[in-house]
Structures are given as C-alpha cells and as structure tokens.
C-alpha cells in the first residue's frame, strides 16, 4: 500500500481514509514476504486474522468488573485470596458464561481464522490461591477445531510477575527475573503446556511469555526464550509455531533464534497509541499518520529480525485526540484508524485484536467495533 496523502484538516483526513474502505481489494492484495506458518500445498502465506479472548482465563478487572463485585482486589491473585473456598465457584461461573460455543461460531462467521488465548502459569497445576483452567483450555481447543480456527496459547502470567501488571496475575513488583526459580518454573510450565496440548490439531503454537518488562535484562530474557524453546520442542512437531514477545524492544532481536537450531519461530509485537506521553499529544490526523507509518518499522523487523505478527492492538485513542470533534466525526476517525492499522498489519504474519469482548462497549471491544461499523463486518478468507 502506498501511503495516503492526508489533507490538512484532521477530520478531512479521517473522511478521506474512511471513504477508501475497500477491504476486499486492500486486504486480499497485501504482500507478505514470508512463507506460510503451516506450509501446505499452496505457496500463499497464511495471514493470521484473529482476536484475543482476554479476561476469560486471566482476569483484568477493568474488562470484567462484575467478577470482582464486593471486593477491592486489584488482580486475580488477590481476588482468589479474598474469596477463599468460594473462588472456584465465582471464577468458573464467569468462565462458563463469558465465552461459549456461540462465541467461537461468531468468530468463524466473521471470517477470522485464529484466536490468541491468554492463560496463566497456574492454568493446569494451580498453586493456591489460583483456580485452574485446564478444562477451559480443552474446551477452547475443541471449539477452535470445530470452527476451523487456529489457537495460539499465550502464557500471559508467570510466577513472580514478568511486568507487575494485573494481567500477569498479580499486580506490583516485577519479580520474575529476580529469582532463578521463577524462570525455571516458567520453562517447566511451558513444557507441560506443550506436552498436554502440543498435538492438538487446532493448536497454532505457544507464545512463551506476554509483555515481559523492559526492566528485565535483555540477556536474561533471551536466555529464557532459548531454554523455553528447547523445552517446548521436546513435545511438539516443527509445524507448531513458537512465538515470543519483543518486550517492547522492537529492534533488539537481530540474529536471534535463527539458523538450523530453530524452526517456525515468530515474534509478537503489541501496538497501541493510547498510553505514552507522545500518544496524548497527537491530534486525530497525527494519530492516523502515525498508525500508517508503523509499516516502516514492521517491514524492518521482518527483514532484519524475524517474521512478526501484531498480537495486540485496538481502536482506543486518547480522548484528547478527538475531543473537538462531533460524534459523527469521531466515528469517522475510529473507522479510519482501524483501516490504517489493518493496512499495515496485513503485511505481517497477521494480527489479533485486543480484545474480543468486554462487559462494556468501547474501542477495546471487537464485537462492538464491528457493530459500530468501525471495522468490517467480515474479513477475507
């Protein structure tokens, strides 16, 4: 895709993009310089188009506040600790109802082909106070198979917390790398995941760790990834993808995990424009241009490092970016923002929107974004 020329007015730029929403042509003609993740008879690359099933098996309070009703707990660990013997009943009630077989059918009917499933290190062998989720991983894999979807099993939370955020299971200190036992246990858990799920026909692959903090020394992280790769490969065929997150250090991975000792390794990067100081300073036009310009970095990553996919993105922008626009104009910006990102991401190994659904309607809710017309109703097969 050649970069669009925006007119000076931010709203006009949004309208120009929105008017160019020709998805059937734009998405299906995207180039991809890498072979398929699962090589088959066709030489055409498999572009992953999917959603995250966020806050289903790893809770995030802002996404599902009703699960936390009556408690001031900031994270899943604290909630389970507060609930005590009642934790399993509450969490499993949420798991039974938040994502059902109908959701997998809806994802398939939308034209998507993949799911990224966040799970915690406690999923199959839960230490107290956590509640295990093995049955729901089995359910997700079986539903993925029935609906011709591929599933990426994503280790979202590690012992000691790899980033100190609530979606690691426990908010607070970043202690994962400070105790070698945490790292060894994470490798062991990944091996257990591979042993239990590695031969399932719906498994796309295993992502070794979600969003490890930039505070973790890069050498420690690289050593972990290499050891975890070896452990996973003991139980998986080469066709099973092994993914790693770039730790928000997109250019740190040249000459890493390449060569004859590694097969089917891909890199995950998460792209948001709503958290940083620079994000807060952009107006609508600048946000759209910035999104389109990501194509340059993504191309560099794939040429100089490894095949790359965008494991998380959304339509969320800081309120300041659209605060002087009418609701109609803001809708146009949201749609154009989705277009700009998709045009870039379709030139990678693929993408997973964060997240499939929330309890509230917002630019983080994939289903709601489609209902509002900000994203296409159906994606190309």
N, C-alpha and C positions, 0 to 999 in steps of 0.2 A: 504494500500500500504506500503510495506517495503521500507525504504529509500534507494535510489540508491547509489552505491559506485562510486564516480567520480574518474577518472584518474587525474593525477596531472595537466596535461595541460588543461587550461581553454577551449580552442577550442575543445579538445578531449572530455571533459566533456559535452560540448554542443552537439557534434555529438552523444555521447552515449545516451543522452536523446532524441534527435531528432529521432534517429533510433528506439526508443522504443515507437513510437507514435501509439499505438494500442487502439484507442479510444473506439471502440465498446466494448472491454473487460474491459479496465481500468475504463471507466466511469460507465458502467452499473453494475459493481460488487462492486461499492463503498458501504461501510456500512454507515448506519445512525441510530443513537440510538434513534431518536425521532419519534413519530407518525406523520401522515400527518398533514399539516397545516389545510386542509379541510378534516376532517375524512370522509371516504366513505366506500364502500363495501370492498375495498382492504386494506390490512394491510401494503402494501408497502408505504414507505414515499414519499411524493411529494418533489422532489428536484427542486427548482426554478432555471431555467436557462434563463437568460434574459439580456436585455440591458437597459441602461438609455437613455431616449430621452432628453439628455442635450442640453441646449441652444436653446430650442424650445420655451417654455413658460417662462423661466427665462434665460435672456441673459448672455452670457460670451463672452467678446469682442475677446479674443484670439481664440475662436472657430468659431465665425461668424463675422469677421471684416467688411464684406460688409454692415452689418446693421448699422454700425457706420460711414459709409463714410461721409466725410465732417465735422465731429465733433470730438472734442478731449475728449469726455466724457469717463470716466473710467468704468461706470456701467449703469444699466438700468434706475435708477432714474435720473441720470444726463443727459442721452440721452433724456429721455422723457421731462425733464425740458427744454432742449435746443430746442427740436423740437416743443414744444408747441402744437398748434392745429394740427400739421402735424404728431404728434406721433402715433396716431391710424392708420393712413394710412400706415406708414412705418412698424410698428410692425406687423400689420395684413397681410401685403404683405409677410413678412417673414414667418409668421405662416401658411399662405395658401400654401406656396411652399416648405418650408424646410422639413416638414413631411406631407406625403399624404397617401391616402389609399394604394397605392402601397408599401409604406414602411412597413405597417403592414402585408401585404401579404408576403413580402420578409422575415420579421422576422419569421413568421409562417413557411414558406418553409425551413428556415434554421434549423428548429427543436426546436427552442426556445419556451418557454411556458409562459413567463412573461415579463412585462415591468415595469420599475420604472419611474414614471412621475414627475419630479420636477416642482413645482408650487410655486408662491409667495403668501404672505398673501393678496395681492391685487387682486388675481385672480377673485373672484366673487363679491367683493364690493370694487372696486379700488379707493383709495384716490388719489387726484392729487399729482403728475403728471402722475401716473401709468396708464396703459391701461389694462383693464380687459381681462380675457382669458376664461371665463366660457364656451363659445360656443366650444372652442377647447378642453376643458376637456370632454365635452359631446361627441365630435367627437372621441376623443381617446378611451373613454369607449365603444362607439358603435363599433368602428373598432376592438377593442380587443375582444368584444363578437363575432363578425362575424368571427374572425380568431382563435377562441378558445385560446385566450391569457388571462392571469390574469394581472390586473393592480394594482400596488402599488402607491397610491397617496402620494407623498412626499412633505411635507412643507419645501421648500428649503430656503425661506427667511422670516424672522419675523420682526415685527416693532422694530426699534432701532438697528437692525442687531445683530445676535447672534454670529457672528465671525469676523466682519469687512472686510470680503472679498467681491469681486464684485458679486459673485453668491448668496449673501444674498439679492441682490437688490441694496445695497448702500455700497460702499467701505468706510473704515475709522474707526471711533470709534466703539467699541463694547459696544453698549448702551442698549441692550435688557434687561439685568438683573438689570440695574441701576434705572429703573423706573417701579414700580409695574404695572402701567397701560399697559406697553408693554406686560408683561406676561399675564395679564388678557385678553388683546385683542387677544393674540395668542390662548389662550384657547377658546375664543369665536369663532374665525375663524375656529378652528378645529371642533368645534361643528357644525358650518354652513356647513363645508365640509361633515361631517357625515350625517347631515340632508338632504343635497341635493343629495349626491352620495352613501350613505350607503347601499341602497337596490339594487343598480345596479348589475346585475348578473355577470358582468366581474370584479367587484371590489375585489381584493385580500385583501386589507386593506389600512390603513392610517398610514404613518410614521409621528410622531409628530413634529420632528424638525431635520433638516440636520446639522450635524457637529457643534454643539454648542461648543464654545471656552472652552479650559481648564481654561481660566481666570474666568469663571462663577463658583462660589462656588458649590460644588457637592450637598450640601443640597438644595440649591435653585433649581438646575436642577431636582433633584429627586422629590421635592415637585411639580414642574411644571408638570412633567411626570404623577404623580399620579392624579393631578387635571384634566389634559387633558384627561387621560384615562377615568375618570368618565364622563366627558362631551361627549366624543365620544360614550361611551357605552349607553348613553341615546337614541341614534338614530340608533344603529347598533346591529345586532344579534351577538351571541358569535362566529359564524363562520367567522366573519370579523376580520382579523388579525389587531392587533395594534402593531406597531413597534416603537422602539426608538433607536437613535444613541448613541454609547458608549462615545461620546465626547473625543475620543482618549485616554480614560482612561479604558483600556480593563479589568482591574482587580478590578474595583470599584463597581461591581454590584452584589455581593453575597447577597443572601436573599432579593433581591429587586423584587417587583411586582410578588411575588409568593403566593401560597395559594388560599383559596376559594374565595377571593375577586377579583381575576384576572383570566382571561381566554384568551387563544390564544395570548399571548404576546411573541414577539421575539425581539432579539437585533441585531442591524446593526453595522457592523464594516467596516471601509474603509482601504484597504491595498495597499499602494503604496511604491515603492522603488526608488524614484527619487527626493525627496525633502530634506531629512535630511543630516546632515554632514556625518553620517555613510554611507549613500547611496552613496555619492560621492567618498568614499574611497574604495569601493569594486570593484574588477575586475569581469570579466564575470563569472568565476567559482564560486566565492564567492556569487554573486547575485543569482545564481541558487540554491546553497546550502541553502542560507538564505530563499529563497522562499519555498523550501521543508520543512524547519524546522518550518515554521509557523504552520504546522499541530499540533504541540505540544500545542501551545497557544490556537488554535481554539478548540482542544479537551478539554482543561482545562476550557475554557469559557463555553462550552456546558454542561459539567458535573457539574461545580461548580456554574454557574450563570444561564443562560437561553439559550434556543435554539437560535442559531446565524446564520446569513447569511452575506455574504460579499456584501454590497450594492454598492461598487465602487472598481474597480481595472482596470489595463490597462497593456499594454506591454511596457510602457515607462520606460527606464532606463537612467541614466546619460550618456552623451556622453563619459565620461572618461572610462566607463566600457568596451566599445568596440572600443576604438579609435585606438588600434594597430591591429585590425582585418581587413581582407578583407571584401568586401561587402557580399560575399558568407558566410564567417564565421559569420558575424553579423546576417545574415538571420537565420543561424542555432541557434544562441543564442536566437533570438527573438522567434523562434518556441519552443525551449526547455523551455524558460521562461514561455510561455503560458502553456505548458504541466505541468510544476512544480506547477503552481498556480492552474490549474484545478484539478490536483490530490489531492491537499489539500482541495480545496473548495467543491469538490463533497462529502466530509464527513461532510458538514454542511447542513443547511436548503437550501442552494443554493447561487446564485451569480448573480450580474448584472454588466456587463462591462460598463466602462465609456470611451467613450460614443458611441452611435450607429453610429453617423456620425458627421463630421466636414466639413468646407469648404475646408480644406487642408487634404492631405494624411499624416498620421503619425501613430505612435504606439498607439495613443489615439482613432483612428478611427476604429471601429469594422468591418465595411464593407471592409475597406482597408486591415485590418489584415487578413481577410479571402481571399481576392484577392491575397495577397502575399503568402498565404499558411502557415502563422504563427499560424493560428487557424483552426480547422476542418471546412470543408465546411458544414457539417450537424452534429447536435447534436442528441443524442439518445432520443427517445420519452419516 
